[in-house]
Each structure stands twice: as structure tokens, then as C-alpha cells.
Amino acid sequence: MTTRSSNIVFSSIEEVAGEMITNQGDSVLARSETKPVFLVFLRHFGCTFCREALADLSEKQDSFKNQGIDMVFVHMSDNETADRYFQNYGLKDAVHVADPECAFYKAFGLTKGTFTQLFGLNTWIRGFSAGVVGGHGIGSQLGDGFQMPGIFVIRNGIIQEQFIHKLASDRPDYDQLASCCRI
């Protein structure tokens, strides 16, 4: 796989993971060599479904940690803005990678959403449920509003499991994804 964006060229997921430097100064590849990494590519922070995902994953963080799974987020914002959002959702020690140009999203095969994926009837219905009923609301767009999210479980630089969103409103079964590589 070769991906080009802003003069960055990647030939493998392992190479991409080696270039993904976290807010703690280490790479996703290095982290995946010590334990499985639950790599969550988020939509922009203003998105109702991004906020819902942060709330869901906040509830899972202790369980994942006890299972030896390292949760790492990828976002399209700067680290300071991301830290504020993570803290608001009880993820104050979140490990994350800033990718404002979406180069890593692209390298992992995450595409821009179509009209139906972003604004279709199912997305509107789930948006009402998550935003109004679930209380996640809507915020300002902080990043590419067309970028689709995804989740990858990586061990030793190799994808063990993945969830590629078909709709912006998809809500993955996080426990099922993580079950592939508990240590």
C-alpha cells in the first residue's frame, strides 16, 4: 500500500505506525510491540458520533487497560484542543496522535464520506438519537467534516482486527473488536 499526502509516502501499515508519534513522544508501532493497540480514528470533535464514541470509550478504558489493551486515538485537531475534549469525556490521560492533514487516515484506507454516509436517513435518525436523546449534541467542526472514522487493533505493527465505518453513524461493538488480542 502506498499513500501520498503532504510529501509523506507510506508503503506498509508497519511503516505508518512507526511514523505516528503520540502526544507522549513514542510511536504507535513501538506501543504495539509491547501490547495490542486499539487505534481509534475519530471524526471531528464537533461531530455527535465522535462525542458518542468518546463517551463509549471512556466507559471501556478501565476494562481495556485491565485486559492489557492500549487505547490510542487519532484526531484532526491540535493536541491542546484534543486534550480538552478528552478530559471532558473522562479520558484525561488519553494517548493520541494529531493528524490535521488526514495522512494517517488515508494510509489506513479511511476515505471521505459520501452524501449518504454523512447525511443519509439512517445517519439523521441515529444523529437525533445520539445528539438529542443521548445528550451528545453538536459542536463546531474541528477538522475535515467529510472524513470517515475507523478502528484498528494492531499488534507488532500488524492489523489484527478492524472496523471501517460504512456510515458516520455506525456504532461499533468495541468489546468484540478488542477480543481478538487480549493478553
Residue frames as a rotation matrix with the C-alpha (Angstrom) as fourth column:
MET 1
0.589 0.808 0.000 0.00
0.808 -0.589 0.000 0.00
0.000 0.000 -1.000 0.00
THR 2
-0.660 -0.747 0.074 1.40
0.748 -0.663 -0.017 3.36
0.061 0.044 0.997 -0.97
THR 3
0.554 0.821 -0.141 -0.22
0.832 -0.552 0.054 6.56
-0.033 -0.148 -0.988 0.21
ARG 4
-0.586 -0.718 0.376 0.82
0.725 -0.672 -0.153 10.10
0.362 0.183 0.914 -0.62
SER 5
0.676 0.724 0.137 -0.24
0.602 -0.650 0.464 13.16
0.425 -0.232 -0.875 1.32
SER 6
0.936 -0.302 0.180 1.75
-0.348 -0.864 0.363 16.27
0.046 -0.403 -0.914 2.08
ASN 7
0.204 -0.934 -0.294 5.02
-0.788 0.022 -0.615 14.67
0.581 0.357 -0.731 0.94
ILE 8
-0.230 -0.225 0.947 4.52
-0.793 0.607 -0.049 11.63
-0.564 -0.763 -0.318 3.18
VAL 9
0.092 0.207 -0.974 4.83
-0.788 0.613 0.055 8.25
0.609 0.762 0.219 1.46
PHE 10
-0.101 -0.039 0.994 3.95
-0.811 0.583 -0.059 5.00
-0.577 -0.812 -0.090 3.23
SER 11
-0.408 -0.078 -0.910 4.43
-0.750 0.598 0.285 1.51
0.521 0.798 -0.302 1.87
SER 12
-0.392 0.300 -0.870 3.05
0.392 0.910 0.136 -0.52
0.832 -0.288 -0.475 4.80
ILE 13
0.707 0.689 0.163 0.92
0.067 -0.295 0.953 -0.23
0.704 -0.662 -0.255 7.92
GLU 14
0.511 -0.600 -0.616 4.02
0.856 0.287 0.430 -1.01
-0.081 -0.746 0.661 9.98
GLU 15
-0.549 -0.730 0.408 5.78
0.775 -0.627 -0.079 1.97
0.314 0.273 0.909 8.41
VAL 16
-0.001 0.651 0.759 2.75
0.053 -0.758 0.650 4.21
0.999 0.041 -0.033 9.01
ALA 17
0.850 0.360 -0.384 2.53
0.348 0.163 0.923 3.10
0.395 -0.918 0.013 12.65
GLY 18
0.057 -0.929 -0.367 6.23
0.997 0.031 0.077 3.94
-0.060 -0.370 0.927 13.04
GLU 19
-0.684 -0.283 0.672 5.55
0.460 -0.883 0.096 7.49
0.566 0.375 0.734 11.86
MET 20
0.339 0.892 0.298 2.53
0.152 -0.365 0.919 8.01
0.928 -0.266 -0.259 14.10
ILE 21
-0.724 -0.667 -0.173 4.02
0.344 -0.132 -0.930 9.82
0.598 -0.733 0.325 17.09
THR 22
0.234 0.866 -0.443 1.76
0.830 0.059 0.555 10.11
0.506 -0.497 -0.705 20.13
ASN 23
0.651 0.096 0.753 1.37
-0.208 -0.932 0.297 13.04
0.730 -0.350 -0.587 22.49
GLN 24
0.911 -0.352 0.215 3.67
-0.134 0.241 0.961 11.06
-0.390 -0.905 0.172 24.81
GLY 25
0.294 -0.854 -0.429 6.50
-0.885 -0.413 0.215 11.04
-0.361 0.317 -0.877 22.26
ASP 26
-0.578 -0.472 0.666 6.51
-0.192 0.871 0.452 7.38
-0.793 0.133 -0.594 21.25
SER 27
-0.694 0.299 -0.655 5.21
-0.695 -0.038 0.718 5.73
0.190 0.954 0.234 18.09
VAL 28
0.424 0.888 0.177 2.12
-0.893 0.442 -0.079 3.62
-0.148 -0.125 0.981 17.65
LEU 29
0.447 -0.343 -0.826 4.43
-0.319 0.802 -0.505 0.90
0.836 0.489 0.249 16.29
ALA 30
-0.658 -0.749 0.077 6.55
-0.302 0.170 -0.938 0.90
0.689 -0.641 -0.338 19.47
ARG 31
-0.371 0.604 0.705 3.42
-0.900 -0.049 -0.432 0.73
-0.227 -0.795 0.562 21.60
SER 32
0.628 0.685 -0.369 2.08
-0.766 0.627 -0.141 -2.18
0.136 0.371 0.919 19.52
GLU 33
0.007 -0.724 -0.690 5.29
-0.295 0.657 -0.693 -4.11
0.955 0.208 -0.210 20.18
THR 34
-0.902 -0.324 0.285 4.58
-0.345 0.146 -0.927 -4.18
0.259 -0.935 -0.244 23.91
LYS 35
-0.584 0.782 0.219 0.78
0.253 0.432 -0.866 -4.72
-0.771 -0.450 -0.450 23.86
PRO 36
-0.286 0.554 0.782 -2.17
0.955 0.102 0.277 -4.60
0.074 0.826 -0.558 21.49
VAL 37
-0.906 0.018 -0.423 -3.12
0.028 -0.994 -0.101 -1.08
-0.423 -0.104 0.900 20.41
PHE 38
0.020 0.967 0.255 -6.79
0.923 0.080 -0.376 -0.20
-0.384 0.243 -0.891 19.98
LEU 39
-0.861 -0.485 -0.157 -6.30
0.359 -0.795 0.488 2.57
-0.361 0.364 0.859 17.41
VAL 40
0.125 0.992 -0.024 -9.38
0.840 -0.119 -0.529 4.79
-0.527 0.046 -0.848 17.13
PHE 41
-0.888 -0.279 0.365 -9.57
0.447 -0.710 0.545 7.21
0.107 0.647 0.755 14.19
LEU 42
-0.297 0.786 -0.542 -12.16
0.579 -0.303 -0.757 9.81
-0.759 -0.539 -0.366 15.24
ARG 43
0.239 0.414 0.878 -14.39
0.849 -0.529 0.018 12.09
0.472 0.741 -0.478 13.21
HIS 44
-0.468 -0.426 0.774 -14.04
0.084 -0.894 -0.441 15.78
0.880 -0.142 0.454 14.02
PHE 45
-0.914 -0.034 -0.404 -14.66
0.398 0.117 -0.910 16.71
0.078 -0.993 -0.093 17.68
GLY 46
-0.710 0.699 -0.087 -17.84
-0.653 -0.699 -0.292 18.66
-0.264 -0.150 0.953 16.87
CYS 47
-0.443 0.517 -0.732 -19.47
-0.474 0.558 0.681 15.54
0.761 0.649 -0.002 15.43
THR 48
0.352 0.704 0.617 -22.24
-0.927 0.169 0.335 13.98
0.132 -0.690 0.712 17.52
PHE 49
0.924 0.054 -0.379 -20.92
-0.082 0.995 -0.058 10.49
0.374 0.085 0.923 16.72
CYS 50
-0.118 -0.993 -0.017 -17.36
0.085 0.007 -0.996 11.40
0.989 -0.119 0.084 17.70
ARG 51
-0.382 0.044 0.923 -18.67
-0.821 -0.474 -0.317 12.63
0.423 -0.880 0.217 21.05
GLU 52
0.715 0.681 0.159 -20.73
-0.692 0.657 0.298 9.45
0.098 -0.323 0.941 21.47
ALA 53
0.598 -0.574 -0.559 -17.64
0.188 0.778 -0.599 7.34
0.779 0.253 0.574 20.69
LEU 54
-0.438 -0.780 0.447 -15.59
-0.272 -0.359 -0.893 9.25
0.857 -0.512 -0.055 23.28
ALA 55
0.021 0.533 0.846 -18.28
-0.995 -0.072 0.070 8.64
0.098 -0.843 0.529 25.90
ASP 56
0.905 0.331 -0.269 -18.47
-0.339 0.940 0.017 4.93
0.258 0.076 0.963 25.00
LEU 57
0.322 -0.870 -0.373 -14.70
0.270 0.462 -0.845 4.50
0.907 0.172 0.384 25.05
SER 58
-0.306 -0.348 0.886 -14.40
-0.710 -0.537 -0.456 6.39
0.635 -0.768 -0.083 28.31
GLU 59
0.532 0.606 0.591 -16.57
-0.842 0.453 0.293 3.67
-0.090 -0.654 0.751 29.84
LYS 60
0.954 -0.160 -0.252 -14.31
0.062 0.932 -0.356 0.98
0.292 0.324 0.900 28.31
GLN 61
0.372 -0.909 0.188 -10.93
-0.563 -0.382 -0.733 2.45
0.738 0.166 -0.654 29.26
ASP 62
-0.003 -0.389 0.921 -10.50
-0.971 0.220 0.089 0.64
-0.238 -0.895 -0.378 32.60
SER 63
0.734 0.342 0.587 -11.66
-0.215 0.937 -0.277 -2.66
-0.645 0.077 0.760 31.15
PHE 64
0.894 -0.440 -0.086 -9.25
-0.013 0.166 -0.986 -2.36
0.448 0.883 0.142 28.20
LYS 65
0.156 -0.873 0.461 -6.39
-0.842 -0.362 -0.401 -1.37
0.517 -0.325 -0.792 30.48
ASN 66
0.165 -0.022 0.986 -7.06
-0.794 0.590 0.146 -4.40
-0.585 -0.807 0.080 32.73
GLN 67
0.873 0.199 0.445 -7.01
0.087 0.835 -0.544 -6.60
-0.480 0.513 0.712 29.62
GLY 68
-0.066 -0.996 0.061 -3.62
0.412 0.029 0.911 -5.22
-0.909 0.086 0.408 28.55
ILE 69
0.170 0.211 0.963 -5.02
0.981 -0.129 -0.145 -3.22
0.094 0.969 -0.229 25.63
ASP 70
-0.573 -0.491 -0.656 -3.56
0.508 -0.841 0.187 0.21
-0.644 -0.226 0.731 24.88
MET 71
0.478 0.807 0.348 -6.13
0.828 -0.281 -0.485 2.69
-0.293 0.520 -0.802 23.54
VAL 72
-0.650 -0.661 -0.375 -4.74
0.405 -0.718 0.566 5.35
-0.644 0.216 0.734 21.18
PHE 73
0.506 0.861 -0.056 -6.84
0.496 -0.344 -0.797 8.00
-0.705 0.376 -0.601 19.43
VAL 74
-0.707 -0.574 0.414 -6.14
0.684 -0.407 0.605 9.71
-0.179 0.711 0.680 16.11
HIS 75
0.365 0.824 -0.434 -7.75
0.668 -0.556 -0.494 13.12
-0.649 -0.109 -0.753 15.60
MET 76
0.171 -0.204 0.964 -7.67
0.903 -0.358 -0.236 16.05
0.393 0.911 0.123 13.18
SER 77
0.941 0.217 0.260 -7.05
0.087 -0.896 0.435 18.77
0.327 -0.387 -0.862 15.75
ASP 78
-0.069 -0.950 0.306 -4.05
-0.465 -0.241 -0.852 20.12
0.882 -0.201 -0.425 17.62
ASN 79
-0.429 -0.192 -0.882 -3.01
0.471 0.786 -0.400 18.29
0.771 -0.587 -0.247 20.80
GLU 80
-0.998 0.056 0.001 -4.12
-0.032 -0.546 -0.837 21.05
-0.047 -0.836 0.547 23.19
THR 81
-0.305 0.944 -0.125 -7.65
-0.931 -0.269 0.245 21.11
0.198 0.191 0.961 21.77
ALA 82
0.008 0.263 -0.965 -7.75
-0.215 0.943 0.255 17.32
0.977 0.205 0.064 21.79
ASP 83
-0.815 -0.371 -0.446 -6.65
0.335 0.328 -0.884 17.18
0.474 -0.869 -0.143 25.43
ARG 84
-0.786 0.584 0.202 -9.60
-0.594 -0.625 -0.506 19.42
-0.169 -0.518 0.838 26.39
TYR 85
0.081 0.850 -0.520 -12.07
-0.867 0.317 0.385 17.16
0.492 0.420 0.763 24.59
PHE 86
-0.204 -0.210 -0.956 -10.57
0.104 0.967 -0.235 14.01
0.973 -0.147 -0.175 26.06
GLN 87
-0.983 -0.172 -0.062 -10.72
0.088 -0.147 -0.985 15.49
0.161 -0.974 0.159 29.57
ASN 88
-0.477 0.874 0.093 -14.36
-0.879 -0.476 -0.044 16.46
0.006 -0.102 0.995 29.06
TYR 89
0.430 0.642 -0.635 -15.11
-0.659 0.704 0.265 12.78
0.617 0.304 0.726 28.42
GLY 90
0.784 -0.103 0.612 -13.14
-0.515 0.443 0.734 11.38
-0.347 -0.891 0.294 31.34
LEU 91
0.799 -0.568 0.197 -10.16
0.589 0.672 -0.449 10.44
0.123 0.475 0.872 29.16
LYS 92
0.934 -0.342 -0.106 -7.72
-0.289 -0.895 0.341 12.81
-0.211 -0.288 -0.934 30.86
ASP 93
0.028 -0.975 0.222 -4.68
-0.423 0.189 0.886 10.60
-0.906 -0.119 -0.407 30.24
ALA 94
0.856 0.407 0.319 -5.64
0.093 0.486 -0.869 9.75
-0.509 0.773 0.378 26.66
VAL 95
-0.383 -0.916 0.117 -2.82
0.178 0.051 0.983 8.80
-0.906 0.397 0.144 24.34
HIS 96
0.686 0.713 0.144 -3.38
0.332 -0.131 -0.934 10.40
-0.647 0.689 -0.327 20.95
VAL 97
-0.500 -0.760 0.416 -1.92
0.709 -0.083 0.701 11.31
-0.498 0.645 0.580 17.58
ALA 98
0.177 0.497 -0.849 -2.65
-0.169 -0.835 -0.524 14.60
-0.970 0.236 -0.064 15.82
ASP 99
-0.595 -0.298 0.747 -3.31
0.643 0.382 0.664 14.21
-0.483 0.875 -0.036 12.09
PRO 100
-0.052 0.628 -0.776 -4.80
-0.069 -0.778 -0.625 17.50
-0.996 0.021 0.084 10.84
GLU 101
-0.413 -0.152 -0.898 -3.91
-0.866 -0.241 0.439 16.67
-0.283 0.959 -0.032 7.22
CYS 102
0.579 0.724 0.374 -5.57
-0.631 0.689 -0.357 13.21
-0.516 -0.029 0.856 7.49
ALA 103
-0.053 -0.690 -0.722 -2.46
-0.928 0.301 -0.219 11.49
0.368 0.658 -0.656 6.08
PHE 104
-0.892 -0.278 0.357 -2.73
-0.417 0.811 -0.410 8.63
-0.176 -0.514 -0.839 8.58
TYR 105
0.047 0.974 0.223 -6.47
-0.422 0.222 -0.879 8.30
-0.905 -0.053 0.422 7.97
LYS 106
0.566 0.148 -0.811 -5.74
-0.822 0.032 -0.568 7.90
-0.058 0.989 0.140 4.27
ALA 107
-0.445 -0.844 -0.300 -2.87
-0.832 0.514 -0.209 5.48
0.330 0.156 -0.931 4.88
PHE 108
-0.815 0.218 0.536 -5.26
-0.197 0.767 -0.611 3.22
-0.544 -0.604 -0.582 6.80
GLY 109
-0.866 0.434 0.247 -7.76
0.434 0.409 0.802 3.34
0.247 0.803 -0.543 3.93
LEU 110
-0.160 0.825 -0.542 -10.25
0.746 -0.259 -0.614 5.65
-0.647 -0.502 -0.574 5.62
THR 111
-0.560 0.003 0.828 -11.97
0.771 -0.363 0.523 7.71
0.302 0.932 0.201 2.95
LYS 112
-0.913 0.406 -0.045 -14.04
-0.384 -0.892 -0.240 10.84
-0.137 -0.202 0.970 2.70
GLY 113
-0.516 0.792 0.327 -17.73
0.357 0.546 -0.758 10.15
-0.779 -0.275 -0.564 3.23
THR 114
-0.761 0.423 0.492 -20.36
0.475 -0.155 0.866 10.31
0.443 0.893 -0.083 0.53
PHE 115
-0.543 0.649 0.533 -23.54
-0.625 -0.736 0.260 12.32
0.561 -0.192 0.805 0.96
THR 116
0.439 0.772 -0.461 -25.43
-0.284 0.605 0.744 9.18
0.853 -0.196 0.484 2.04
GLN 117
-0.041 -0.542 -0.839 -22.73
0.698 0.586 -0.412 8.12
0.715 -0.603 0.354 4.53
LEU 118
-0.897 -0.434 -0.087 -22.74
0.381 -0.657 -0.651 11.53
0.226 -0.617 0.754 6.17
PHE 119
-0.809 0.587 -0.046 -26.28
-0.541 -0.773 -0.332 12.83
-0.230 -0.243 0.942 5.73
GLY 120
-0.659 0.563 -0.499 -28.49
-0.099 0.592 0.800 9.86
0.745 0.576 -0.335 4.81
LEU 121
0.285 0.924 0.257 -31.71
-0.482 -0.094 0.871 8.98
0.829 -0.372 0.419 6.59
ASN 122
0.595 -0.107 -0.797 -30.09
0.558 0.768 0.314 6.38
0.578 -0.632 0.516 8.88
THR 123
-0.522 -0.849 -0.080 -27.44
0.702 -0.374 -0.606 8.90
0.484 -0.372 0.792 9.90
TRP 124
-0.483 0.423 0.767 -30.09
-0.389 -0.888 0.245 11.54
0.785 -0.180 0.593 10.66
ILE 125
0.618 0.756 -0.215 -32.10
-0.177 0.401 0.899 9.12
0.766 -0.517 0.382 12.77
ARG 126
0.348 -0.577 -0.738 -29.02
0.855 0.518 -0.002 8.00
0.384 -0.631 0.674 14.71
GLY 127
-0.633 -0.592 0.499 -27.88
0.392 -0.801 -0.453 11.63
0.668 -0.091 0.739 14.96
PHE 128
0.070 0.749 0.659 -31.13
-0.523 -0.535 0.664 12.58
0.850 -0.391 0.354 16.66
SER 129
0.815 0.247 -0.524 -30.80
0.210 0.718 0.664 9.60
0.540 -0.651 0.533 18.99
ALA 130
0.069 -0.895 -0.442 -27.15
0.949 0.196 -0.249 10.26
0.309 -0.402 0.862 19.88
GLY 131
-0.666 -0.429 0.611 -27.28
0.362 -0.901 -0.238 14.05
0.652 0.063 0.755 19.81
VAL 132
-0.210 0.692 0.691 -30.62
-0.617 -0.642 0.455 14.85
0.758 -0.331 0.562 21.42
VAL 133
0.795 0.572 -0.202 -31.71
-0.244 0.606 0.758 11.73
0.556 -0.553 0.621 23.31
GLY 134
0.500 -0.682 -0.534 -28.14
0.765 0.637 -0.098 10.67
0.407 -0.359 0.840 24.24
GLY 135
0.911 -0.023 -0.412 -27.13
0.239 -0.785 0.572 14.24
-0.336 -0.619 -0.710 25.07
HIS 136
0.053 -0.978 0.200 -24.01
0.837 0.152 0.526 14.37
-0.545 0.139 0.827 22.90
GLY 137
0.549 0.290 -0.784 -25.12
0.054 -0.948 -0.313 17.45
-0.834 0.129 -0.536 20.99
ILE 138
0.586 -0.397 0.706 -23.31
0.774 0.018 -0.633 19.06
0.239 0.918 0.318 18.09
GLY 139
0.374 -0.536 -0.757 -20.29
0.361 -0.668 0.651 21.31
-0.854 -0.517 -0.057 18.23
SER 140
0.554 -0.284 -0.783 -18.11
-0.699 -0.669 -0.251 23.32
-0.452 0.687 -0.569 15.90
GLN 141
0.966 -0.257 0.005 -16.39
0.202 0.749 -0.630 21.41
0.158 0.610 0.776 13.14
LEU 142
0.477 -0.875 0.079 -12.76
-0.716 -0.335 0.612 20.89
-0.509 -0.349 -0.787 14.15
GLY 143
-0.560 -0.644 0.522 -11.23
-0.109 0.681 0.724 19.04
-0.822 0.348 -0.451 11.24
ASP 144
-0.881 0.177 -0.439 -12.44
-0.439 0.040 0.898 17.59
0.177 0.983 0.043 7.98
GLY 145
-0.259 0.890 0.376 -16.20
-0.759 0.053 -0.649 17.10
-0.597 -0.453 0.662 8.27
PHE 146
0.513 0.433 -0.741 -16.14
-0.830 0.470 -0.300 14.61
0.218 0.769 0.601 5.39
GLN 147
-0.501 -0.823 -0.268 -13.51
-0.700 0.567 -0.433 12.30
0.508 -0.030 -0.861 6.92
MET 148
0.613 0.688 -0.388 -14.84
-0.375 0.686 0.623 8.87
0.695 -0.237 0.679 7.87
PRO 149
0.163 -0.522 0.837 -13.68
-0.976 0.037 0.213 7.17
-0.142 -0.852 -0.504 11.09
GLY 150
0.520 0.004 -0.854 -12.42
-0.267 0.951 -0.158 3.66
0.812 0.310 0.495 11.76
ILE 151
0.551 -0.338 0.763 -10.85
-0.775 0.131 0.618 1.41
-0.309 -0.932 -0.190 14.38
PHE 152
0.422 -0.519 -0.743 -7.87
-0.342 0.668 -0.661 -0.91
0.839 0.533 0.105 14.06
VAL 153
0.865 -0.273 0.420 -6.45
-0.320 0.343 0.883 -3.34
-0.386 -0.899 0.209 16.58
ILE 154
0.579 -0.752 -0.314 -2.71
-0.441 0.035 -0.897 -3.56
0.685 0.658 -0.312 15.96
ARG 155
0.827 -0.442 0.347 -0.14
-0.132 0.448 0.884 -5.94
-0.546 -0.777 0.313 17.45
ASN 156
-0.049 -0.963 0.266 3.53
0.375 0.229 0.898 -5.78
-0.926 0.144 0.350 16.41
GLY 157
-0.604 -0.212 -0.769 2.66
-0.444 -0.712 0.544 -3.42
-0.662 0.670 0.336 13.57
ILE 158
-0.945 0.314 -0.087 0.10
0.117 0.575 0.810 -5.82
0.304 0.756 -0.580 12.09
ILE 159
-0.380 0.895 0.235 -3.64
-0.902 -0.414 0.120 -5.22
0.205 -0.166 0.965 11.95
GLN 160
-0.987 0.061 0.149 -5.38
-0.003 0.917 -0.398 -7.96
-0.161 -0.394 -0.905 13.90
GLU 161
-0.168 0.983 0.077 -8.94
0.949 0.182 -0.256 -6.64
-0.266 0.030 -0.963 13.60
GLN 162
-0.989 -0.139 -0.050 -10.65
0.120 -0.956 0.269 -3.60
-0.085 0.260 0.962 12.13
PHE 163
0.043 0.999 -0.006 -13.93
0.833 -0.039 -0.551 -1.77
-0.551 0.019 -0.834 11.87
ILE 164
-0.955 -0.251 0.159 -14.37
0.295 -0.737 0.609 0.55
-0.036 0.628 0.777 8.90
HIS 165
-0.364 0.862 -0.353 -17.45
0.057 -0.358 -0.932 2.72
-0.929 -0.360 0.081 9.29
LYS 166
-0.534 0.327 0.780 -19.91
0.845 0.195 0.497 2.41
0.010 0.924 -0.381 6.41
LEU 167
0.449 0.664 0.598 -21.92
0.491 -0.742 0.456 5.33
0.747 0.089 -0.659 7.82
ALA 168
-0.425 -0.578 0.696 -20.73
-0.250 -0.664 -0.704 8.18
0.870 -0.474 0.138 10.03
SER 169
0.141 0.648 0.749 -23.38
-0.926 -0.181 0.331 6.98
0.350 -0.740 0.574 12.49
ASP 170
0.362 -0.038 -0.931 -22.12
0.015 0.999 -0.035 3.39
0.932 -0.002 0.363 12.84
ARG 171
0.380 -0.203 0.902 -21.59
-0.916 -0.215 0.338 2.36
0.126 -0.955 -0.268 16.46
PRO 172
-0.134 -0.532 -0.836 -19.04
-0.456 0.782 -0.425 -0.47
0.880 0.324 -0.348 16.69
ASP 173
0.958 0.245 -0.146 -19.04
-0.017 0.561 0.828 -3.26
0.285 -0.791 0.541 19.24
TYR 174
0.360 -0.883 0.301 -15.81
-0.820 -0.454 -0.349 -2.23
0.445 -0.121 -0.887 20.97
ASP 175
0.204 -0.255 0.945 -15.62
-0.729 0.605 0.320 -5.34
-0.653 -0.755 -0.063 23.14
GLN 176
0.853 0.138 0.504 -15.91
0.185 0.822 -0.539 -7.63
-0.489 0.552 0.675 20.13
LEU 177
0.799 -0.599 0.048 -13.13
-0.200 -0.341 -0.919 -5.73
0.566 0.725 -0.392 18.33
ALA 178
0.159 -0.776 0.610 -10.86
-0.958 -0.270 -0.093 -5.88
0.237 -0.569 -0.787 21.37
SER 179
0.680 0.201 0.705 -11.49
-0.521 0.810 0.271 -9.59
-0.517 -0.551 0.655 21.97
CYS 180
0.915 -0.298 -0.274 -9.11
-0.083 0.524 -0.847 -10.63
0.396 0.798 0.455 19.19
CYS 181
0.132 -0.985 -0.114 -5.95
0.261 0.146 -0.954 -9.92
0.956 0.096 0.276 21.14
ARG 182
0.806 0.097 0.584 -6.36
-0.520 -0.356 0.776 -9.70
0.284 -0.929 -0.236 24.86
ILE 183
-0.093 -0.895 -0.436 -3.15
-0.216 0.446 -0.869 -10.59
0.972 0.013 -0.235 26.65
